[in-house]
Amino acid sequence: MAELGLNEHHRNEVINYMRFARSRRGLRLKTVDSCFQDLKESRLVEETFTVDEVSEVLSGLQAVVYSEVESELINTAHTNVLLLRQLFSQAEKWYLKLQTDISELENRELLEQVAEFEKAEFTSSNKKPILDTLKPKLAPLNEGGTELLNKEIERLQEENEKLKSRLKTIEIQATQALDEKSKLERALQDLQLDQGNQKDFIKTQDLNDLENTVAALKSEFQKTLNDKTENQKSLEENLATAKHDLLRVQEQLSMAEKVRLVRVCLPKWGGGGTEGDAGGQLRIYLVFSQGVSQRVLEISHFWALRESSVFGTKLSVEIKKSPLLPLVW
């Protein structure tokens, strides 16, 4: 079968499969023939049949033939699957992945070539002895397989050596990386320790500066508070002094008003005068004539009625009797 590109071994395998398929096909054809023969012997015993009887006979024959053909097609499909499974299993043992082209199964030219091969092969095979039965079926190991296996083993050993060498290199790199990591960790710890000491020093210095600032602020606040307290006391003293001065001025004004009123009224009363003593008291002296003697009266307090006739008769005077002179009014 050189036209399909198969070697002698695969050619013999194809011939064996075609022989198996031909035997299965022959058995199914004999089964179909027996169906017709049974129909002839069991149903076609009369000389004439009606249309309904003929239709019934054909329907029964159709059902039987349909069942046989369907069973053969299903069995053929399953047989092909088992054949492919054997091929794929052998390929997987050698880590091979086979591919199939389903569209080639309907290639008319290839189908005709297979038919011609079958016709030529089995026509000539009647004159040849059958030697295929003496060959082992699907032998997975032979000289070619052993050589392929040895090559695969050598390739795997070389790959294993490469992996070992690469593993050693990776181990060395990992060791160096771990050493570098340890150095970096120690450097980081030292740096963190230095930073911690520096931070503590900075914190202490900042704390001292803050305490000094707070103390200065407290001192300034206390000074400001004392200044404000002194200013407040000074203002209170000034206010008290101003109040005293105001009272004194008011008293002086009142006394001046009294003196003015008395001076206005004394001529009406017959005479007299005013004087102030060391204690700031106002003394008013009224002089009245009774014969040859004069009486002097001391008026310690008086109130003037502030009316239109204040300088007239409506002047109220509180007269206190002198301890030495009798009161004469």
HELIX and SHEET records of a PDB file:
HELIX    1   1 ALA A    2  LEU A    4  5                                   3    
HELIX    2   2 GLU A    8  SER A   42  1                                  35    
HELIX    3   3 VAL A   51  LYS A   93  1                                  43    
HELIX    4   4 ILE A  102  GLU A  106  5                                   5    
HELIX    5   5 ARG A  108  SER A  124  1                                  17    
HELIX    6   6 ASP A  132  LEU A  134  5                                   3    
HELIX    7   7 GLU A  143  TRP A  269  1                                 127    
SHEET    1   A 3 GLY A 272  GLY A 276  0                                        
SHEET    2   A 3 LEU A 282  GLN A 290 -1                                        
SHEET    3   A 3 SER A 293  ILE A 299 -1                                        
SHEET    1   B 2 HIS A 301  ALA A 304  0                                        
SHEET    2   B 2 LEU A 315  GLU A 318 -1                                        
END                                                                             
